[in-house]
Amino acid sequence: MDLRRLRYFTTVAEERHFGRAARRLRIAQPPLSRQIQALEEELGFRLFERSSRHVRLTPAGEALLAGTPRVFEAVDLAIRDARRAAAGQAGRLVVGYPSSVAFTGLVEILRAFRARSPDVEVVLRELPPQEQIDALLDGRMDVGFVRAPVDQPELATRIVRRETLVVALPEDHPLAKRERIPLELLTREPFVTFPRTRGAAFFDMLMRLCHEAGFTPRIVQEAPQLDLVSLVAAGFGVAIVPGSVRAARRPGVVFRAIKGSPRADLLVVWPRHSDVRLPVVRDFLEVVERVPLSLRRRRKHASLMKG
């Protein structure tokens, strides 16, 4: 149904006079009459009883008039919601993350975004990096957090944080007495690591670090990244993990710096150009860019306070 005709009908019904209705609508009377006739033809019944002196609503017209406010309210609400969605103030955002990112400011990012866009529904998916990339490529997810490198032309990336890698050791391990460990001292150690299928690029980077130190890790057990800490505590082996994993505070494990301070970039990843097409993605990326900087400032301030 043409909403313009419905508005014309409402005005005539309120004025009970075609001339006054036409003046109120700022159109000529003949076109107004034709629009009302067209509406009656579309509906298949008369809306008005017309005479030379009076314009009266038919019972059908009375029923239609009673329902028109709800129609216009629904249309206005839909338009308002659409405008808010176009401005990134409403909608739905699916965010993927690996478990370790929970210790790198994800909570602060989500809190800041919800304060900025409280009516956006945020759906969280805890997924390993490779599953995130697959979900981003096939449209099941809007934004993800993975560790570099990412080699997908369809995806855009931005560095969120550069993390130092550390060695996780059982607390009674002889190397735990050192503050900084050269990787070559781990040549004969059993390793626990996450399966390569969970994050091939990051896994390959860790293997490359070991190869550059002159050895191939002897992997004795595989598990998700946070579970690695429990395996280390249980004495299965050692692990190379992002420094943020230290926040897990698992008893029985110590974390030591690696000589040379190798780093791993934490990236925010999204389908290329979706930040242009979807304002909600653009707004989320702006929050991601801002919040880690504030976290760094707080950490620096905290370290100064301790000093």
LOSEDO-50891 format. One record per residue: residue in three letters; chain; x, y, z of N, C-alpha, C, O, CB in turn. Coordinates in steps of 0.2 Angstrom, whole numbers. Glycine has a CB too. Layout:
<nodes>
ala,A,X,Y,Z,X,Y,Z,X,Y,Z,X,Y,Z,X,Y,Z
...
</nodes>
This chain:
<nodes>
met,A,4,-6,0,0,0,0,4,6,0,10,6,3,-5,0,6
asp,A,2,11,-4,6,18,-4,5,22,2,-1,23,4,4,22,-11
leu,A,10,23,6,9,26,12,7,34,11,3,36,15,15,26,16
arg,A,9,36,6,6,43,4,-1,43,4,-4,48,6,10,46,-2
arg,A,-4,38,0,-12,38,0,-15,37,7,-20,40,8,-14,33,-5
leu,A,-11,33,11,-14,32,17,-14,39,22,-19,40,25,-10,27,21
arg,A,-9,43,21,-9,49,24,-14,54,21,-17,58,25,-2,52,23
tyr,A,-15,54,15,-20,58,12,-27,56,15,-31,60,17,-21,57,4
phe,A,-28,49,15,-35,47,18,-35,49,25,-41,51,27,-35,39,18
thr,A,-30,49,29,-31,51,36,-32,58,37,-36,60,41,-24,49,40
thr,A,-29,62,32,-31,70,33,-38,71,31,-41,75,34,-26,73,28
val,A,-40,68,26,-47,69,24,-52,67,29,-57,70,30,-49,65,17
ala,A,-51,61,32,-55,58,37,-55,63,43,-60,64,47,-52,51,40
glu,A,-49,66,45,-49,71,51,-53,77,49,-56,80,53,-42,72,53
glu,A,-52,80,43,-55,86,41,-63,85,39,-67,90,39,-51,89,35
arg,A,-64,79,37,-71,78,34,-73,83,28,-79,85,27,-76,78,40
his,A,-68,85,25,-69,90,19,-63,89,15,-57,90,17,-70,97,22
phe,A,-64,88,8,-59,87,3,-55,94,2,-49,94,1,-61,85,-3
gly,A,-59,100,2,-55,106,1,-51,108,7,-45,110,5,-61,112,0
arg,A,-53,107,13,-49,109,19,-43,104,19,-37,106,20,-53,108,25
ala,A,-44,97,17,-39,93,18,-33,94,12,-27,94,13,-41,86,16
ala,A,-36,96,6,-31,98,1,-27,104,3,-21,104,2,-35,100,-5
arg,A,-30,109,6,-26,115,8,-21,113,14,-15,115,14,-30,120,11
arg,A,-23,109,18,-18,106,24,-12,102,21,-7,103,23,-22,102,29
leu,A,-14,98,15,-9,94,12,-5,98,7,1,96,4,-12,88,9
arg,A,-7,104,5,-4,109,1,-4,106,-6,1,106,-10,3,111,3
ile,A,-9,103,-8,-10,100,-15,-17,102,-18,-21,105,-14,-9,92,-15
ala,A,-18,102,-24,-25,104,-27,-30,98,-25,-28,93,-24,-24,105,-35
gln,A,-36,100,-25,-41,96,-23,-42,90,-28,-43,84,-26,-48,99,-22
pro,A,-42,91,-35,-44,86,-39,-38,80,-39,-40,74,-38,-43,88,-46
pro,A,-32,81,-38,-27,76,-37,-28,72,-31,-27,66,-30,-20,78,-37
leu,A,-31,76,-25,-32,72,-19,-38,68,-20,-38,62,-17,-34,78,-13
ser,A,-43,70,-23,-49,65,-24,-47,59,-28,-49,54,-27,-54,69,-28
arg,A,-43,60,-33,-40,54,-37,-36,49,-33,-37,43,-34,-36,57,-43
gln,A,-32,52,-29,-28,47,-24,-33,43,-20,-31,38,-18,-23,52,-20
ile,A,-38,47,-17,-43,43,-13,-46,38,-17,-47,32,-14,-48,48,-9
gln,A,-49,39,-23,-52,34,-27,-47,29,-28,-49,23,-28,-54,38,-33
ala,A,-41,30,-30,-36,25,-31,-35,20,-25,-35,14,-26,-29,28,-33
leu,A,-35,23,-19,-35,19,-13,-41,15,-12,-40,9,-10,-34,24,-7
glu,A,-47,17,-13,-53,13,-13,-53,8,-18,-55,2,-16,-59,18,-14
glu,A,-50,9,-24,-50,4,-29,-45,-2,-27,-46,-8,-28,-48,7,-36
glu,A,-39,0,-24,-34,-4,-22,-37,-9,-16,-36,-15,-16,-28,-1,-19
leu,A,-41,-6,-12,-43,-10,-6,-50,-14,-8,-51,-19,-5,-45,-5,0
gly,A,-53,-11,-13,-59,-15,-15,-66,-13,-11,-71,-17,-11,-58,-22,-14
phe,A,-65,-7,-7,-72,-5,-4,-71,3,-3,-66,5,-3,-72,-9,3
arg,A,-77,6,-2,-77,13,-1,-75,15,6,-77,12,11,-84,15,-3
leu,A,-72,20,6,-70,23,13,-74,29,15,-74,31,21,-62,25,12
phe,A,-77,33,10,-81,39,12,-87,38,8,-88,36,3,-77,45,9
glu,A,-92,41,11,-99,43,8,-99,50,7,-98,54,11,-105,41,13
arg,A,-99,52,0,-98,59,-2,-105,62,-4,-109,58,-7,-93,59,-8
ser,A,-106,68,-3,-112,72,-5,-110,79,-6,-104,80,-5,-118,71,0
ser,A,-114,83,-9,-112,90,-10,-111,94,-4,-108,99,-4,-118,93,-14
arg,A,-114,91,2,-113,95,8,-108,91,13,-105,94,17,-119,96,11
his,A,-108,85,13,-105,81,18,-100,76,15,-101,73,10,-110,78,23
val,A,-95,74,19,-90,69,18,-90,65,24,-88,67,30,-83,71,16
arg,A,-92,59,24,-93,54,30,-89,48,29,-89,45,23,-100,53,32
leu,A,-86,45,34,-83,39,34,-88,33,34,-93,33,37,-78,38,40
thr,A,-86,28,29,-90,22,30,-88,18,36,-83,20,39,-89,18,23
pro,A,-91,13,38,-89,8,43,-82,6,41,-78,5,46,-94,3,44
ala,A,-80,4,35,-74,2,33,-69,7,34,-63,6,36,-74,-1,26
gly,A,-71,14,32,-66,19,33,-65,21,41,-59,22,42,-69,25,30
glu,A,-70,20,45,-69,21,52,-64,16,55,-59,17,59,-76,20,56
ala,A,-64,9,53,-60,4,55,-53,5,52,-48,5,56,-62,-3,52
leu,A,-52,8,46,-45,9,44,-42,15,47,-36,15,49,-46,11,36
leu,A,-46,20,49,-44,26,52,-41,24,59,-36,27,62,-49,31,53
ala,A,-45,19,62,-43,17,69,-36,14,69,-32,14,74,-48,13,72
gly,A,-34,11,64,-28,7,63,-22,11,60,-16,9,61,-29,1,59
thr,A,-23,17,57,-18,20,54,-12,23,59,-6,23,57,-20,26,50
pro,A,-14,25,65,-9,28,69,-3,22,71,3,24,71,-12,30,76
arg,A,-6,16,71,-1,11,73,4,10,67,10,8,67,-4,4,74
val,A,1,10,61,5,9,55,10,15,54,16,13,53,0,10,48
phe,A,8,21,55,13,27,55,18,26,60,24,28,59,10,33,55
glu,A,16,24,66,21,23,72,26,18,70,32,19,71,18,22,78
ala,A,24,12,67,28,7,65,33,9,60,39,7,60,25,1,63
val,A,31,13,55,35,15,50,40,20,53,46,20,51,31,19,44
asp,A,38,25,57,43,30,60,48,26,64,54,28,64,39,35,64
leu,A,46,21,68,51,17,72,56,14,68,62,14,69,47,12,77
ala,A,53,11,62,58,7,58,63,12,55,69,10,54,54,3,52
ile,A,61,18,53,65,23,50,70,25,55,76,26,53,61,29,47
arg,A,68,26,61,73,28,66,78,23,68,84,24,68,69,30,73
asp,A,76,17,68,80,11,69,85,10,63,91,9,64,77,4,70
ala,A,83,11,57,87,11,51,93,17,51,98,15,50,83,11,45
arg,A,90,22,53,95,28,54,101,27,59,107,28,58,92,35,56
arg,A,99,24,65,103,22,70,108,17,68,114,17,69,100,20,76
ala,A,105,12,64,110,6,62,115,9,56,120,7,56,106,1,58
ala,A,112,14,52,117,17,47,122,21,51,128,22,48,113,21,43
ala,A,121,24,57,126,27,60,130,23,65,134,26,68,123,33,64
gly,A,129,16,65,133,12,69,130,12,76,134,9,80,140,14,69
gln,A,125,14,78,122,15,84,118,9,86,116,8,92,118,21,85
ala,A,116,5,81,112,-1,82,114,-7,78,117,-6,73,104,0,82
gly,A,112,-13,79,113,-18,74,116,-24,78,115,-25,84,118,-16,69
arg,A,120,-28,75,123,-34,78,130,-35,76,132,-34,70,119,-41,76
leu,A,135,-37,80,142,-37,79,144,-44,82,143,-45,88,146,-31,82
val,A,147,-48,78,149,-55,80,157,-54,80,160,-53,75,147,-60,75
val,A,160,-55,86,167,-54,88,170,-61,90,167,-64,94,168,-49,93
gly,A,175,-63,86,179,-69,88,185,-67,92,188,-62,91,180,-73,82
tyr,A,187,-72,96,194,-71,100,196,-78,102,192,-82,104,192,-66,106
pro,A,203,-78,103,206,-84,106,206,-83,114,205,-77,116,213,-86,103
ser,A,206,-89,117,205,-88,125,211,-83,128,209,-80,133,206,-95,128
ser,A,217,-83,125,222,-79,128,221,-72,127,223,-68,131,228,-81,125
val,A,217,-70,123,215,-63,122,211,-60,128,211,-54,129,211,-61,115
ala,A,208,-64,131,204,-62,137,209,-58,142,207,-54,146,201,-67,141
phe,A,216,-59,142,220,-56,146,224,-50,143,229,-48,146,226,-61,148
thr,A,222,-48,137,225,-43,134,221,-37,132,222,-33,128,228,-45,127
gly,A,216,-36,137,212,-30,136,205,-31,133,202,-26,131,215,-24,132
leu,A,203,-37,131,197,-38,128,191,-35,132,186,-32,129,196,-45,126
val,A,191,-37,139,186,-34,143,185,-27,143,179,-24,142,187,-36,150
glu,A,191,-23,143,190,-16,142,188,-13,136,184,-9,135,197,-13,144
ile,A,190,-17,130,187,-15,124,180,-16,123,176,-11,121,191,-20,118
leu,A,177,-22,126,170,-23,125,166,-18,130,161,-15,128,168,-30,128
arg,A,169,-16,136,165,-11,140,165,-4,137,160,-1,137,169,-11,147
ala,A,171,-2,133,171,4,130,166,4,124,163,9,123,178,6,128
phe,A,166,-1,120,161,-1,115,154,-1,117,150,2,114,163,-8,110
arg,A,152,-5,122,145,-5,124,143,2,127,137,4,127,144,-11,130
ala,A,148,5,130,146,12,132,145,17,126,141,21,127,152,15,137
arg,A,149,16,121,148,20,115,142,18,111,138,22,109,154,19,111
ser,A,140,11,111,135,9,106,131,4,110,131,-2,109,137,6,100
pro,A,127,6,115,123,2,120,118,-2,117,116,-8,119,120,6,125
asp,A,116,0,111,110,-4,108,113,-9,102,109,-12,99,105,1,104
val,A,119,-10,102,122,-15,97,122,-21,101,125,-22,106,129,-12,94
glu,A,120,-26,98,120,-33,101,127,-36,99,129,-37,93,115,-38,98
val,A,131,-37,104,138,-40,103,138,-48,105,136,-50,110,143,-36,108
val,A,139,-52,100,139,-59,100,147,-61,100,150,-60,96,135,-62,95
leu,A,149,-64,106,156,-67,106,157,-74,104,152,-78,106,158,-65,113
arg,A,162,-75,101,164,-82,99,171,-84,101,175,-81,98,162,-83,91
glu,A,172,-88,106,179,-90,107,181,-95,103,179,-101,103,179,-93,115
leu,A,185,-94,98,188,-98,93,195,-98,92,198,-92,93,184,-96,86
pro,A,198,-103,90,205,-103,88,206,-99,82,201,-98,78,208,-110,87
pro,A,212,-96,80,213,-91,75,211,-94,68,208,-90,64,221,-90,74
gln,A,212,-100,66,210,-103,60,203,-103,59,200,-101,53,213,-110,58
glu,A,199,-105,64,192,-105,63,189,-98,63,184,-97,60,189,-108,70
gln,A,192,-93,66,190,-86,65,191,-84,58,187,-81,55,194,-82,70
ile,A,197,-85,55,198,-83,48,193,-86,44,190,-83,39,205,-85,46
asp,A,191,-93,45,186,-96,41,180,-92,41,176,-91,36,186,-103,42
ala,A,178,-91,48,171,-88,49,171,-80,46,166,-78,44,170,-87,56
leu,A,177,-77,46,177,-70,43,176,-71,36,173,-66,33,183,-67,45
leu,A,179,-76,33,179,-76,25,172,-78,23,170,-76,17,184,-81,23
asp,A,168,-82,27,162,-84,24,156,-80,27,150,-82,26,161,-92,26
gly,A,158,-75,31,152,-70,33,149,-72,39,144,-69,41,147,-70,28
arg,A,152,-77,43,148,-79,49,151,-75,55,148,-75,61,150,-86,51
met,A,156,-70,54,159,-66,59,161,-60,56,162,-59,51,165,-70,63
asp,A,161,-54,61,162,-48,58,169,-45,60,173,-42,56,157,-43,61
val,A,172,-47,66,178,-45,68,181,-51,72,178,-54,75,178,-38,72
gly,A,188,-51,71,191,-56,75,198,-54,78,201,-49,76,193,-63,71
phe,A,201,-58,83,207,-56,86,212,-62,85,210,-68,87,207,-54,93
val,A,217,-61,81,222,-67,80,229,-64,81,230,-58,81,221,-70,73
arg,A,233,-69,81,240,-67,82,244,-68,75,242,-72,71,244,-72,87
ala,A,248,-63,73,251,-62,67,255,-69,66,258,-72,70,255,-56,66
pro,A,257,-70,59,254,-66,53,248,-69,51,246,-75,52,260,-67,48
val,A,244,-65,47,238,-67,43,239,-65,36,241,-60,34,232,-63,46
asp,A,239,-70,32,240,-70,24,234,-71,21,233,-77,17,246,-74,22
gln,A,229,-67,21,223,-67,17,221,-61,14,220,-56,17,217,-70,22
pro,A,222,-60,7,220,-54,4,213,-51,5,212,-45,5,221,-55,-3
glu,A,209,-56,7,202,-53,8,201,-50,15,196,-47,16,197,-59,7
leu,A,206,-51,19,205,-48,26,210,-42,27,215,-42,25,207,-54,31
ala,A,207,-37,31,211,-32,33,213,-33,40,210,-36,44,207,-25,32
thr,A,219,-30,42,222,-31,49,225,-25,52,226,-20,48,227,-37,49
arg,A,225,-25,58,228,-19,62,231,-22,68,228,-26,71,222,-13,63
ile,A,237,-19,70,240,-22,76,237,-19,82,236,-12,82,248,-20,75
val,A,235,-23,86,232,-20,93,238,-20,98,238,-15,102,227,-25,95
arg,A,242,-25,98,247,-25,103,253,-29,101,252,-34,98,245,-27,110
arg,A,259,-27,103,265,-31,102,267,-34,108,268,-31,113,271,-27,99
glu,A,266,-41,109,268,-45,115,274,-48,115,276,-51,109,262,-50,116
thr,A,278,-48,120,284,-52,121,282,-59,122,278,-61,126,288,-49,126
leu,A,285,-64,119,284,-71,120,289,-73,126,294,-70,127,286,-75,114
val,A,286,-78,130,290,-80,136,290,-88,136,286,-91,132,286,-77,143
val,A,294,-91,140,294,-98,141,290,-99,148,292,-97,153,301,-100,141
ala,A,286,-104,147,282,-107,153,286,-113,156,287,-118,152,275,-108,152
leu,A,288,-113,162,291,-119,165,288,-121,171,285,-117,175,299,-117,166
pro,A,289,-128,173,287,-130,180,291,-126,185,297,-125,183,288,-137,181
glu,A,288,-124,190,292,-120,195,298,-123,198,302,-119,200,287,-118,201
asp,A,298,-129,198,304,-133,200,309,-134,195,314,-138,196,302,-139,204
his,A,308,-132,189,313,-133,183,320,-130,185,320,-124,187,310,-131,176
pro,A,325,-133,183,332,-130,184,332,-123,181,336,-118,183,337,-134,182
leu,A,329,-122,175,330,-116,171,326,-110,174,326,-104,173,328,-116,164
ala,A,321,-112,179,317,-107,182,321,-102,186,319,-97,188,312,-110,187
lys,A,327,-104,188,332,-99,192,334,-93,188,336,-88,190,338,-103,195
arg,A,334,-94,181,336,-89,177,331,-83,176,325,-85,176,338,-92,170
glu,A,333,-77,174,328,-72,173,327,-72,165,321,-70,163,331,-65,175
arg,A,332,-74,161,331,-74,154,334,-80,151,340,-82,153,334,-67,151
ile,A,330,-83,147,333,-90,144,334,-90,137,330,-88,133,327,-95,146
pro,A,340,-91,135,341,-92,127,338,-98,125,337,-104,128,349,-93,126
leu,A,335,-98,119,330,-103,117,334,-110,116,332,-115,117,327,-102,110
glu,A,341,-109,114,345,-115,113,345,-120,119,347,-126,119,352,-114,111
leu,A,344,-117,125,344,-121,131,338,-126,132,338,-130,136,345,-116,137
leu,A,333,-125,127,327,-129,127,328,-135,122,323,-138,121,321,-125,126
thr,A,334,-136,120,335,-140,114,332,-147,116,329,-151,112,342,-141,112
arg,A,334,-150,122,332,-156,124,326,-157,128,324,-162,131,338,-159,129
glu,A,322,-151,129,316,-151,133,310,-154,129,310,-153,123,315,-144,135
pro,A,306,-157,133,299,-159,130,295,-153,129,295,-149,134,296,-165,133
phe,A,291,-152,124,287,-146,123,280,-148,123,278,-154,120,289,-143,116
val,A,276,-144,126,268,-144,125,266,-138,120,269,-133,122,264,-144,132
thr,A,262,-139,116,260,-134,111,253,-135,109,250,-140,110,264,-133,105
phe,A,250,-130,106,243,-130,103,243,-134,96,249,-133,93,240,-123,103
pro,A,238,-137,94,238,-140,88,239,-135,82,236,-129,82,232,-144,86
arg,A,243,-137,77,244,-132,71,238,-130,68,237,-124,65,249,-135,66
thr,A,233,-134,68,226,-133,65,223,-127,68,218,-124,65,222,-139,65
arg,A,224,-126,74,221,-120,78,224,-113,76,220,-108,77,222,-121,85
gly,A,230,-113,73,233,-107,71,239,-108,68,245,-107,71,234,-102,78
ala,A,239,-110,61,245,-112,58,250,-107,57,256,-108,58,243,-114,51
ala,A,248,-100,56,253,-95,55,257,-94,62,263,-93,62,250,-89,53
phe,A,254,-94,67,257,-92,74,262,-99,76,267,-98,78,252,-91,79
phe,A,259,-104,75,262,-111,76,269,-111,72,274,-112,75,258,-117,74
asp,A,269,-109,66,274,-109,61,280,-104,64,286,-105,63,273,-108,54
met,A,277,-99,66,282,-93,68,286,-96,74,292,-95,75,278,-87,70
leu,A,282,-99,79,286,-102,85,291,-108,83,296,-108,86,281,-105,90
met,A,289,-112,78,294,-117,76,300,-114,72,305,-116,73,290,-122,71
arg,A,299,-108,69,304,-105,66,309,-102,71,315,-102,70,302,-99,61
leu,A,306,-99,76,311,-97,81,315,-102,84,321,-101,85,307,-94,87
cys,A,312,-108,85,316,-114,88,321,-116,83,327,-118,84,312,-120,90
his,A,319,-116,76,324,-119,71,330,-114,71,336,-116,70,321,-119,64
glu,A,329,-107,71,334,-102,71,339,-103,77,344,-101,77,331,-95,71
ala,A,336,-106,83,340,-107,88,344,-114,88,348,-116,92,336,-107,95
gly,A,343,-118,82,346,-124,81,343,-130,83,347,-135,83,353,-123,84
phe,A,337,-130,84,333,-137,86,326,-137,83,323,-131,82,334,-138,93
thr,A,323,-143,83,316,-144,82,313,-146,88,315,-151,91,315,-149,76
pro,A,308,-143,90,305,-145,97,302,-152,97,299,-154,92,299,-140,98
arg,A,303,-155,102,300,-162,103,294,-161,107,293,-160,113,305,-166,107
ile,A,288,-161,103,282,-160,105,279,-167,108,278,-172,105,277,-157,100
val,A,277,-166,114,275,-172,118,267,-172,119,264,-177,121,278,-173,124
gln,A,264,-166,119,257,-165,121,255,-159,117,258,-154,117,256,-165,128
glu,A,248,-159,115,245,-154,112,239,-152,116,235,-156,119,243,-155,105
ala,A,237,-145,116,231,-143,120,230,-136,118,234,-133,115,232,-144,128
pro,A,223,-133,119,222,-126,118,227,-122,122,230,-124,127,215,-125,120
gln,A,228,-116,120,234,-112,123,233,-111,130,239,-112,134,234,-105,120
leu,A,228,-109,133,227,-109,140,228,-115,144,231,-115,150,221,-106,143
asp,A,226,-121,141,227,-127,144,235,-129,144,237,-134,148,223,-133,141
leu,A,239,-126,140,246,-128,140,249,-126,147,253,-130,149,249,-123,135
val,A,246,-121,150,249,-119,156,248,-124,162,252,-126,166,246,-112,159
ser,A,242,-127,161,241,-133,166,245,-139,165,248,-142,169,233,-135,166
leu,A,247,-140,158,251,-146,156,258,-144,159,262,-149,161,251,-147,149
val,A,260,-138,158,267,-136,161,267,-137,168,272,-140,171,269,-129,159
ala,A,262,-135,172,262,-136,179,262,-143,181,265,-145,186,256,-133,182
ala,A,259,-147,177,259,-155,178,266,-158,176,266,-164,178,253,-158,175
gly,A,270,-154,173,277,-157,172,277,-161,165,282,-164,164,278,-162,177
phe,A,272,-160,161,273,-163,154,278,-160,150,281,-163,146,266,-162,150
gly,A,280,-154,151,285,-150,147,285,-143,148,282,-140,152,284,-152,139
val,A,288,-140,143,289,-132,143,285,-130,137,283,-134,133,296,-130,143
ala,A,283,-123,137,279,-120,132,282,-113,130,284,-110,135,272,-120,133
ile,A,281,-111,124,282,-104,122,275,-101,121,271,-103,117,287,-103,116
val,A,274,-96,125,267,-93,125,268,-85,125,273,-82,127,263,-95,131
pro,A,262,-82,123,262,-74,123,263,-72,131,260,-75,135,256,-71,120
gly,A,266,-66,132,267,-64,139,260,-63,142,260,-64,148,271,-58,139
ser,A,255,-62,139,248,-60,142,246,-66,146,242,-66,150,243,-58,137
val,A,248,-72,144,246,-78,147,248,-79,154,245,-82,158,249,-85,144
arg,A,253,-75,156,255,-74,163,249,-72,168,249,-74,174,261,-70,164
ala,A,244,-69,165,239,-66,169,234,-72,171,230,-71,176,235,-61,165
ala,A,235,-78,169,231,-84,171,233,-86,178,229,-89,181,232,-90,166
arg,A,239,-84,180,241,-85,187,240,-92,189,237,-94,194,237,-81,192
arg,A,243,-97,185,242,-104,187,247,-106,192,253,-105,190,242,-109,181
pro,A,245,-109,198,251,-111,203,255,-117,199,252,-121,195,247,-114,209
gly,A,261,-117,201,266,-122,199,269,-120,192,273,-124,190,262,-128,198
val,A,268,-114,190,271,-112,183,275,-106,184,272,-101,188,266,-112,178
val,A,281,-105,181,284,-99,181,285,-97,174,285,-101,169,291,-99,185
phe,A,285,-90,173,286,-88,166,293,-84,166,294,-80,170,280,-83,163
arg,A,297,-85,161,303,-82,160,304,-79,153,302,-82,148,309,-87,161
ala,A,308,-73,153,309,-70,147,313,-74,142,317,-78,145,312,-63,148
ile,A,313,-73,136,317,-76,131,323,-71,129,321,-65,127,313,-79,125
lys,A,329,-74,128,334,-69,126,333,-67,119,331,-71,115,341,-73,126
gly,A,334,-61,118,332,-58,111,325,-55,111,323,-51,106,333,-63,106
ser,A,321,-56,116,314,-54,117,310,-54,110,307,-49,108,314,-46,119
pro,A,309,-60,108,305,-61,102,298,-59,103,295,-60,109,305,-68,99
arg,A,294,-56,98,288,-54,100,282,-57,95,284,-60,90,288,-46,99
ala,A,276,-56,97,271,-59,92,265,-53,92,263,-51,97,268,-65,95
asp,A,263,-51,86,258,-46,86,251,-49,87,250,-54,84,259,-42,79
leu,A,248,-45,91,240,-47,91,237,-42,86,238,-36,87,238,-46,99
leu,A,233,-45,82,230,-42,77,222,-42,78,219,-46,80,231,-45,70
val,A,219,-36,76,212,-36,75,211,-37,67,214,-34,63,208,-30,78
val,A,206,-42,65,205,-44,58,198,-43,56,193,-44,60,208,-51,57
trp,A,197,-41,50,190,-40,48,190,-40,40,195,-39,37,187,-33,50
pro,A,184,-42,37,184,-43,30,185,-36,27,182,-31,29,177,-45,28
arg,A,189,-36,22,191,-29,19,185,-25,17,181,-28,13,196,-31,13
his,A,185,-19,18,180,-14,16,173,-15,20,169,-11,19,178,-15,9
ser,A,173,-20,25,167,-20,29,166,-14,34,161,-13,36,166,-27,33
asp,A,172,-11,35,172,-5,40,169,1,36,167,5,39,179,-4,42
val,A,169,0,29,165,6,26,158,4,25,154,9,26,169,6,19
arg,A,156,-2,24,149,-4,22,145,-5,29,139,-3,29,149,-11,19
leu,A,149,-7,34,145,-8,41,148,-3,46,153,-4,49,146,-15,43
pro,A,144,2,47,147,7,52,148,4,59,153,7,63,142,13,53
val,A,145,-1,61,146,-4,68,153,-7,68,156,-7,73,140,-9,69
val,A,155,-10,62,162,-12,62,167,-7,63,172,-7,67,163,-16,56
arg,A,166,-1,59,170,5,59,171,7,67,176,9,69,168,10,55
asp,A,165,8,70,165,10,77,169,6,82,172,8,86,158,11,79
phe,A,168,-1,81,171,-6,85,179,-5,84,183,-5,89,169,-13,83
leu,A,181,-4,78,188,-3,76,191,3,79,197,3,82,190,-3,69
glu,A,187,8,79,189,14,83,190,13,90,195,16,93,184,20,81
val,A,186,9,93,187,8,100,193,4,102,197,5,106,180,4,103
val,A,194,-1,97,200,-6,98,206,-2,98,211,-3,101,200,-11,93
glu,A,206,3,93,212,7,92,214,11,98,219,13,100,212,11,86
arg,A,208,14,101,209,18,107,211,15,113,215,17,117,203,23,108
val,A,207,9,115,208,6,122,214,4,123,217,5,129,202,1,122
pro,A,218,0,119,224,-3,120,229,3,122,233,2,127,227,-7,115
leu,A,229,9,119,233,14,121,232,16,128,237,17,132,232,20,116
ser,A,226,17,130,225,19,137,227,13,142,229,15,147,217,20,138
leu,A,227,7,140,229,1,144,237,2,145,239,1,151,227,-5,141
arg,A,240,4,140,247,4,140,249,10,145,254,10,149,251,6,133
arg,A,245,16,145,247,21,149,245,19,156,249,21,161,242,27,147
arg,A,240,15,158,239,13,164,244,9,167,246,9,173,232,10,165
arg,A,247,4,163,252,0,165,258,4,166,262,2,171,253,-6,160
lys,A,260,9,162,266,13,163,265,16,170,270,17,174,267,18,157
his,A,259,19,171,258,23,177,259,18,183,262,20,188,251,26,177
ala,A,256,12,183,257,7,188,264,6,190,266,5,195,253,1,186
ser,A,268,5,184,275,3,185,279,9,189,283,8,193,278,1,179
leu,A,277,15,187,280,21,190,278,21,197,282,23,202,278,27,186
met,A,272,19,199,270,20,206,273,14,210,275,16,216,262,18,206
lys,A,275,8,207,278,3,211,285,5,212,288,4,217,278,-3,207
gly,A,288,9,207,295,11,207,296,16,213,302,19,214,298,14,201
</nodes>
